[in-house]
Amino acid sequence: PLRSALVAPSQRELSRPPREMSGLLGRVAGLAARVAPAEAAGSQACASWAKRANPVYPSPWNKWFPYEPVPSTPQIGPYKVQCSAKETYHFCTCGESTTQPWCEAPGAHCAKVPEFAPRAYQPQHDGMKLMCGCKKAPDSFCNGSCALLYADLNPYVVGAASFGGCFVFGVFYTWMMHP
């Protein structure tokens, strides 16, 4: 048995695919036929992106979890709004409201994109608040996620600015620390 395993295959055996390979190709073709309708149904969820008024920028999170809804981005940067402690606001999470950053129709679901629900917000103090405009922050407040979104959309500009800042800092630091 060991000697037969070491013998080179004949030309006839090389010209036809092995049975295991044809079985594997058949299974892959069958899997592709079953997956194609599921992918088509999944792409239907993204068809609403073309109907939205504001741009939609999927994050790296959506590459790992593609079936989660992606909010529109009405503005890259925060909204400065005056809030009163006596009033309850409803933060728009879909990004399609015309009264940004607040939702037009507070309730269980958003009126324009039903996958989202408005988030209730009651400020503790009166004053100016910075509310998220990119809709990527986990809370209603701006936490700087828009800077990462800007870097994702403009990598060359951000790379050049980072290089320039590091270069200027390096020259200045070397000048200050040189004996």
Solvent accessible surface area in square Angstrom, and as a share of the most:
residue,aa,sasa,rsa
1,P,156,0.98
2,L,135,0.67
3,R,198,0.72
4,S,82,0.53
5,A,79,0.62
6,L,144,0.72
7,V,96,0.55
8,A,81,0.63
9,P,76,0.48
10,S,59,0.38
11,Q,147,0.65
12,R,184,0.67
13,E,92,0.41
14,L,118,0.59
15,S,89,0.58
16,R,132,0.48
17,P,90,0.57
18,P,80,0.50
19,R,205,0.75
20,E,136,0.61
21,M,93,0.42
22,S,59,0.38
23,G,35,0.34
24,L,83,0.42
25,L,110,0.55
26,G,45,0.44
27,R,164,0.60
28,V,82,0.47
29,A,64,0.50
30,G,28,0.27
31,L,93,0.47
32,A,59,0.46
33,A,70,0.54
34,R,168,0.61
35,V,59,0.34
36,A,56,0.44
37,P,85,0.54
38,A,61,0.47
39,E,111,0.50
40,A,56,0.43
41,A,66,0.52
42,G,18,0.17
43,S,68,0.44
44,Q,132,0.59
45,A,70,0.55
46,C,53,0.32
47,A,57,0.44
48,S,43,0.28
49,W,76,0.27
50,A,97,0.75
51,K,174,0.74
52,R,32,0.12
53,A,95,0.74
54,N,36,0.18
55,P,66,0.41
56,V,24,0.14
57,Y,55,0.21
58,P,72,0.45
59,S,31,0.20
60,P,82,0.52
61,W,142,0.50
62,N,22,0.11
63,K,168,0.71
64,W,204,0.72
65,F,94,0.39
66,P,77,0.48
67,Y,161,0.61
68,E,78,0.35
69,P,61,0.38
70,V,6,0.03
71,P,20,0.12
72,S,0,0.00
73,T,2,0.01
74,P,34,0.22
75,Q,65,0.29
76,I,72,0.37
77,G,10,0.10
78,P,50,0.31
79,Y,38,0.14
80,K,151,0.64
81,V,24,0.14
82,Q,121,0.54
83,C,3,0.02
84,S,37,0.24
85,A,30,0.24
86,K,185,0.79
87,E,93,0.42
88,T,67,0.39
89,Y,30,0.11
90,H,58,0.26
91,F,4,0.02
92,C,1,0.00
93,T,21,0.12
94,C,1,0.01
95,G,0,0.00
96,E,14,0.06
97,S,9,0.06
98,T,112,0.65
99,T,74,0.43
100,Q,36,0.16
101,P,2,0.01
102,W,47,0.16
103,C,16,0.10
104,E,75,0.34
105,A,40,0.31
106,P,74,0.46
107,G,48,0.46
108,A,82,0.64
109,H,116,0.52
110,C,12,0.07
111,A,78,0.60
112,K,99,0.42
113,V,10,0.06
114,P,86,0.54
115,E,107,0.48
116,F,23,0.10
117,A,50,0.38
118,P,19,0.12
119,R,85,0.31
120,A,71,0.55
121,Y,26,0.10
122,Q,102,0.45
123,P,4,0.02
124,Q,154,0.68
125,H,127,0.57
126,D,93,0.48
127,G,20,0.20
128,M,116,0.52
129,K,37,0.16
130,L,84,0.42
131,M,0,0.00
132,C,2,0.01
133,G,0,0.00
134,C,1,0.01
135,K,17,0.07
136,K,50,0.21
137,A,12,0.09
138,P,112,0.71
139,D,72,0.37
140,S,3,0.02
141,F,82,0.34
142,C,38,0.23
143,N,93,0.48
144,G,34,0.33
145,S,22,0.14
146,C,17,0.10
147,A,64,0.50
148,L,128,0.64
149,L,14,0.07
150,Y,94,0.36
151,A,31,0.24
152,D,91,0.47
153,L,68,0.34
154,N,47,0.24
155,P,78,0.49
156,Y,192,0.73
157,V,87,0.50
158,V,46,0.27
159,G,38,0.37
160,A,68,0.53
161,A,70,0.54
162,S,60,0.39
163,F,143,0.60
164,G,29,0.28
165,G,44,0.42
166,C,94,0.56
167,F,121,0.50
168,V,101,0.58
169,F,127,0.53
170,G,31,0.30
171,V,83,0.48
172,F,106,0.44
173,Y,111,0.42
174,T,88,0.51
175,W,177,0.62
176,M,107,0.48
177,M,125,0.56
178,H,135,0.60
179,P,158,0.99
